[in-house]
């Protein structure tokens, strides 16, 4: 993983399906991930990877119906952007500082739920 602002080219993963969501593990993701489906959410587990402080990991979720379930370490700052009917459930980082995961969720129905630990 490269830090934001590094001169290295950032890689983007693209996951597409018509029906059905995506289950993504941290060790298989690059700096940017796009997951798209008509119906289906994204289940993302980032608890097993070491994201350097100051780095940003970006996930974009496009779907008509389907939300995002994200699992991160307690020190990760999660930013949620986009337009969707459904809320954001996140208690915020339990420790100051840390890396950032940005979720851009675009869809008709589906919220974003963040679990820490």
KETI-7132 format. One line per 10 residues: number of its first residue (from 1); for each residue x, y, z of N, C-alpha, C, CB. Coordinates in Angstrom, 2 decimals. Glycine has a CB too. Layout:
! KETI-7132
NUM> X/Y/Z/X/Y/Z/X/Y/Z/X/Y/Z ~ ...
***
This chain:
! KETI-7132
1> 0.84/-1.17/0.00/0.00/0.00/0.00/0.89/1.24/0.00/-0.96/0.00/1.21 ~ 0.56/2.21/-0.83/1.32/3.45/-0.86/0.56/4.52/-0.10/1.60/3.89/-2.31 ~ 1.29/5.41/0.50/0.65/6.52/1.20/0.15/7.54/0.20/1.63/7.18/2.19 ~ -0.89/8.27/0.58/-1.41/9.33/-0.25/-0.31/10.34/-0.49/-2.65/9.99/0.38 ~ -0.12/10.72/-1.76/0.91/11.69/-2.07/2.20/11.04/-2.55/1.19/12.54/-0.88 ~ 2.35/9.71/-2.43/3.52/9.05/-2.95/3.52/9.13/-4.46/3.58/7.58/-2.48 ~ 4.70/9.04/-5.06/4.80/9.14/-6.50/4.42/7.84/-7.20/6.20/9.53/-6.90 ~ 4.25/6.75/-6.45/3.84/5.48/-7.05/2.40/5.57/-7.54/4.01/4.32/-6.05 ~ 2.10/4.82/-8.61/0.74/4.77/-9.12/-0.12/3.93/-8.19/0.72/4.21/-10.55 ~ -1.28/4.44/-7.82/-2.18/3.70/-6.96/-2.99/2.72/-7.79/-3.11/4.66/-6.18
11> -3.17/1.51/-7.29/-3.92/0.47/-7.99/-5.38/0.53/-7.58/-3.32/-0.92/-7.71 ~ -6.27/0.17/-8.52/-7.70/0.14/-8.25/-8.22/-1.26/-8.54/-8.45/1.20/-9.09 ~ -8.94/-1.86/-7.57/-9.62/-3.13/-7.76/-11.04/-2.83/-8.21/-9.61/-3.99/-6.45 ~ -11.58/-3.62/-9.15/-12.94/-3.45/-9.62/-13.65/-4.79/-9.48/-12.99/-2.93/-11.09 ~ -14.78/-4.80/-8.76/-15.60/-5.98/-8.55/-17.01/-5.67/-9.05/-15.62/-6.42/-7.04 ~ -17.52/-6.47/-10.01/-18.82/-6.20/-10.61/-19.67/-7.47/-10.60/-18.66/-5.67/-12.06 ~ -20.96/-7.33/-10.24/-21.92/-8.43/-10.34/-23.31/-7.86/-10.55/-21.88/-9.33/-9.07 ~ -24.18/-8.63/-11.22/-25.56/-8.18/-11.41/-26.36/-8.36/-10.14/-26.22/-8.95/-12.57 ~ -26.35/-9.59/-9.61/-27.08/-9.88/-8.39/-26.13/-10.59/-7.43/-28.35/-10.76/-8.68 ~ -26.07/-10.10/-6.24/-25.17/-10.67/-5.23/-24.12/-9.66/-4.84/-24.51/-11.95/-5.75
21> -23.76/-9.71/-3.59/-22.80/-8.75/-3.07/-21.38/-9.26/-3.19/-23.10/-8.44/-1.64 ~ -20.48/-8.54/-2.55/-19.06/-8.89/-2.57/-18.53/-8.99/-1.15/-18.26/-7.85/-3.36 ~ -17.73/-10.00/-0.89/-17.05/-10.15/0.39/-15.58/-9.87/0.12/-17.27/-11.61/1.02 ~ -15.05/-8.83/0.76/-13.69/-8.40/0.51/-12.86/-8.46/1.78/-13.68/-6.97/-0.07 ~ -11.66/-9.02/1.68/-10.72/-9.08/2.80/-9.61/-8.07/2.53/-10.15/-10.54/2.99 ~ -9.07/-7.52/3.59/-8.07/-6.47/3.47/-6.83/-6.84/2.69/-7.68/-6.05/4.79 ~ -6.34/-8.07/2.85/-5.08/-8.44/2.18/-5.25/-8.54/0.67/-4.58/-9.77/2.72 ~ -6.48/-8.58/0.16/-6.70/-8.67/-1.28/-7.01/-7.32/-1.91/-7.83/-9.63/-1.57 ~ -7.08/-6.26/-1.11/-7.44/-4.94/-1.63/-6.21/-4.08/-1.89/-8.35/-4.22/-0.65 ~ -6.36/-3.17/-2.86/-5.34/-2.16/-3.10/-5.82/-0.84/-2.49/-5.04/-2.01/-4.63
31> -5.20/0.27/-2.87/-5.53/1.57/-2.28/-6.95/2.01/-2.61/-4.56/2.61/-2.75 ~ -7.45/1.59/-3.77/-8.79/1.98/-4.20/-9.53/0.74/-4.68/-8.72/3.07/-5.33 ~ -10.80/0.65/-4.29/-11.63/-0.47/-4.70/-12.99/0.06/-5.13/-11.78/-1.51/-3.56 ~ -13.48/-0.44/-6.27/-14.82/-0.13/-6.75/-15.60/-1.42/-6.77/-14.78/0.55/-8.17 ~ -16.74/-1.46/-6.09/-17.61/-2.62/-6.11/-18.98/-2.16/-6.59/-17.70/-3.29/-4.70 ~ -19.50/-2.84/-7.63/-20.76/-2.44/-8.25/-21.67/-3.64/-8.45/-20.50/-1.74/-9.59 ~ -22.96/-3.46/-8.15/-23.95/-4.49/-8.38/-25.33/-3.84/-8.43/-23.89/-5.59/-7.27 ~ -26.27/-4.50/-9.12/-27.64/-4.00/-9.11/-28.26/-4.22/-7.74/-28.48/-4.68/-10.20 ~ -28.14/-5.48/-7.25/-28.69/-5.84/-5.95/-27.60/-6.60/-5.20/-30.00/-6.69/-6.08 ~ -27.18/-6.08/-4.08/-26.18/-6.75/-3.27/-25.26/-5.76/-2.59/-25.37/-7.71/-4.12
41> -24.88/-6.09/-1.39/-24.04/-5.21/-0.59/-22.57/-5.57/-0.67/-24.48/-5.23/0.85 ~ -21.79/-4.94/0.16/-20.37/-5.22/0.26/-20.03/-5.48/1.72/-19.52/-4.04/-0.30 ~ -19.42/-6.62/1.98/-18.97/-7.01/3.31/-17.45/-6.91/3.30/-19.47/-8.47/3.71 ~ -16.89/-5.91/4.00/-15.46/-5.61/3.91/-14.83/-5.77/5.29/-15.23/-4.18/3.37 ~ -13.78/-6.59/5.37/-13.07/-6.84/6.63/-11.63/-6.36/6.48/-13.11/-8.35/7.01 ~ -11.29/-5.28/7.18/-9.95/-4.70/7.13/-9.19/-4.87/8.44/-10.03/-3.23/6.78 ~ -9.66/-5.78/9.30/-9.04/-5.93/10.62/-7.69/-6.61/10.58/-9.96/-6.70/11.53 ~ -7.39/-7.37/9.54/-6.14/-8.13/9.48/-5.02/-7.44/8.72/-6.39/-9.44/8.87 ~ -5.22/-6.21/8.26/-4.14/-5.55/7.53/-3.65/-4.34/8.31/-4.61/-5.12/6.13 ~ -2.41/-3.98/8.06/-1.79/-2.84/8.70/-1.81/-1.67/7.73/-0.34/-3.16/9.16
51> -2.71/-0.73/7.95/-2.76/0.48/7.14/-1.90/1.52/7.85/-4.25/0.99/6.94 ~ -0.86/2.05/7.20/0.02/3.01/7.87/-0.72/4.28/8.27/1.18/3.37/6.96 ~ -0.31/4.90/9.38/-0.87/6.19/9.78/-0.68/7.18/8.65/-0.21/6.71/11.10 ~ -1.70/7.96/8.38/-1.64/8.96/7.32/-2.05/8.43/5.96/-0.26/9.51/7.24 ~ -2.17/7.12/5.81/-2.59/6.54/4.53/-4.11/6.56/4.43/-2.06/5.09/4.38 ~ -4.61/6.53/3.20/-6.04/6.49/2.97/-6.37/5.33/2.05/-6.55/7.81/2.38 ~ -7.33/4.53/2.46/-7.86/3.44/1.65/-9.25/3.87/1.23/-7.88/2.06/2.44 ~ -9.57/3.77/-0.06/-10.86/4.27/-0.55/-11.65/3.14/-1.18/-10.65/5.41/-1.57 ~ -12.93/3.01/-0.76/-13.84/2.01/-1.31/-15.07/2.74/-1.85/-14.24/0.93/-0.23 ~ -15.41/2.48/-3.12/-16.59/3.06/-3.73/-17.59/1.95/-3.97/-16.25/3.81/-5.05
61> -18.82/2.11/-3.46/-19.87/1.11/-3.58/-21.01/1.69/-4.41/-20.37/0.64/-2.19 ~ -21.32/1.06/-5.56/-22.41/1.48/-6.43/-23.43/0.36/-6.48/-21.89/1.83/-7.85 ~ -24.70/0.64/-6.14/-25.75/-0.37/-6.24/-27.11/0.29/-6.12/-25.58/-1.45/-5.15 ~ -28.12/-0.38/-6.68/-29.48/0.10/-6.46/-29.92/-0.24/-5.04/-30.45/-0.52/-7.49 ~ -29.70/-1.52/-4.67/-30.07/-1.98/-3.33/-28.88/-2.72/-2.75/-31.35/-2.89/-3.36 ~ -28.42/-2.29/-1.59/-27.30/-2.95/-0.92/-26.42/-1.96/-0.21/-26.48/-3.76/-1.91 ~ -26.11/-2.26/1.01/-25.29/-1.37/1.82/-23.88/-1.88/1.97/-25.91/-1.18/3.18 ~ -23.17/-1.30/2.93/-21.78/-1.66/3.21/-21.66/-2.04/4.68/-20.82/-0.50/2.85 ~ -21.08/-3.19/4.93/-20.73/-3.62/6.28/-19.21/-3.63/6.36/-21.35/-5.04/6.63 ~ -18.65/-2.76/7.19/-17.21/-2.57/7.26/-16.69/-2.91/8.65/-16.83/-1.13/6.90
71> -15.64/-3.72/8.71/-14.97/-4.04/9.98/-13.56/-3.49/9.92/-14.96/-5.58/10.25 ~ -13.19/-2.67/10.94/-11.87/-2.05/11.00/-11.31/-2.12/12.41/-11.94/-0.59/10.52 ~ -10.02/-1.83/12.54/-9.39/-1.73/13.86/-9.91/-0.48/14.58/-7.83/-1.67/13.72 ~ -9.76/-0.43/15.92/-10.29/0.71/16.68/-9.67/2.06/16.31/-10.07/0.47/18.14 ~ -8.43/2.09/15.79/-7.76/3.36/15.52/-8.05/3.92/14.13/-6.28/3.18/15.67 ~ -8.83/3.25/13.30/-9.08/3.69/11.94/-10.19/4.73/11.90/-9.44/2.49/11.05 ~ -9.93/5.84/11.22/-10.93/6.88/10.99/-11.71/6.49/9.74/-10.26/8.31/10.84 ~ -13.03/6.47/9.84/-13.88/6.12/8.70/-14.66/7.36/8.27/-14.86/4.96/9.06 ~ -14.52/7.72/6.99/-15.28/8.82/6.40/-16.28/8.22/5.43/-14.34/9.86/5.69 ~ -17.54/8.63/5.51/-18.58/8.11/4.62/-19.13/9.26/3.80/-19.70/7.41/5.42
81> -19.14/9.07/2.48/-19.65/10.06/1.54/-20.61/9.37/0.58/-18.49/10.77/0.76 ~ -21.32/10.13/-0.23/-22.21/9.58/-1.23/-23.66/9.85/-0.90/-21.99/8.10/-1.37 ~ -24.54/9.31/-1.74/-25.97/9.50/-1.57/-26.63/8.13/-1.53/-26.58/10.38/-2.71 ~ -27.45/7.88/-0.50/-28.17/6.63/-0.36/-29.25/6.83/0.68/-27.21/5.47/0.05 ~ -30.30/6.02/0.58/-31.33/6.00/1.61/-30.89/4.95/2.62/-32.76/5.69/1.01 ~ -30.54/5.36/3.76/-30.00/4.48/4.79/-28.94/5.28/5.53/-29.40/3.16/4.18 ~ -28.84/5.04/6.77/-27.95/5.84/7.59/-26.54/5.30/7.67/-28.50/5.96/8.96 ~ -25.79/5.92/8.55/-24.42/5.50/8.84/-24.35/5.16/10.31/-23.38/6.62/8.47 ~ -23.88/3.96/10.61/-23.74/3.53/12.00/-22.25/3.37/12.28/-24.52/2.20/12.28 ~ -21.70/4.30/13.07/-20.27/4.26/13.40/-20.06/5.05/14.68/-19.40/4.84/12.23
91> -19.47/4.40/15.65/-19.18/5.06/16.91/-17.93/5.92/16.87/-19.04/4.05/17.99 ~ -17.22/5.93/15.74/-16.00/6.71/15.62/-14.81/5.96/16.16/-16.14/8.03/16.32 ~ -13.61/6.43/15.87/-12.41/5.73/16.36/-12.35/5.79/17.88/-11.14/6.35/15.76 ~ -11.84/4.73/18.48/-11.71/4.70/19.93/-10.34/5.19/20.37/-11.96/3.30/20.46 ~ -9.44/5.44/19.40/-8.11/5.96/19.69/-7.84/7.13/18.75/-7.01/4.84/19.54 ~ -7.10/8.15/19.20/-6.82/9.30/18.33/-5.82/8.94/17.23/-6.28/10.46/19.15 ~ -5.89/9.69/16.11/-4.97/9.48/15.00/-5.34/8.25/14.19/-3.54/9.35/15.51 ~ -4.36/7.71/13.49/-4.58/6.48/12.74/-4.84/6.73/11.27/-5.72/5.73/13.32 ~ -4.96/5.66/10.52/-5.21/5.74/9.08/-6.68/6.06/8.80/-4.82/4.43/8.40 ~ -6.98/6.31/7.52/-8.33/6.67/7.11/-8.85/5.68/6.07/-8.37/8.10/6.56
101> -10.10/5.26/6.24/-10.81/4.50/5.23/-11.98/5.37/4.79/-11.29/3.09/5.77 ~ -12.03/5.64/3.48/-13.11/6.47/2.94/-14.07/5.57/2.17/-12.55/7.61/2.01 ~ -15.35/5.62/2.53/-16.39/4.86/1.86/-17.25/5.84/1.08/-17.24/4.04/2.87 ~ -17.31/5.67/-0.25/-18.21/6.44/-1.10/-19.33/5.49/-1.48/-17.47/7.03/-2.38 ~ -20.50/5.64/-0.87/-21.63/4.73/-1.08/-22.71/5.44/-1.89/-22.20/4.23/0.27 ~ -22.95/4.94/-3.09/-23.93/5.53/-3.99/-24.99/4.49/-4.29/-23.26/6.04/-5.30 ~ -26.24/4.77/-3.98/-27.29/3.82/-4.25/-28.64/4.31/-3.79/-26.98/2.51/-3.61 ~ -29.64/3.49/-4.08/-31.00/3.83/-3.71/-31.28/3.44/-2.26/-32.00/3.16/-4.64 ~ -31.06/2.18/-1.92/-31.28/1.70/-0.56/-30.03/1.04/-0.02/-32.46/0.71/-0.52 ~ -29.74/1.28/1.23/-28.61/0.62/1.87/-27.77/1.59/2.66/-27.75/-0.07/0.84
111> -27.52/1.26/3.89/-26.73/2.11/4.75/-25.30/1.61/4.85/-27.36/2.18/6.14 ~ -24.54/2.25/5.74/-23.15/1.86/6.00/-23.05/1.58/7.49/-22.13/2.99/5.55 ~ -22.58/0.38/7.82/-22.42/-0.03/9.20/-20.95/-0.33/9.47/-23.31/-1.27/9.52 ~ -20.37/0.31/10.49/-18.97/0.13/10.82/-18.87/-0.58/12.16/-18.22/1.49/10.86 ~ -18.10/-1.67/12.19/-17.83/-2.43/13.41/-16.35/-2.31/13.70/-18.26/-3.94/13.28 ~ -16.00/-2.03/14.95/-14.59/-1.88/15.32/-14.15/-2.98/16.26/-14.36/-0.52/15.98 ~ -12.89/-3.39/16.09/-12.34/-4.38/17.01/-11.51/-5.43/16.39/-13.40/-5.01/17.71
***
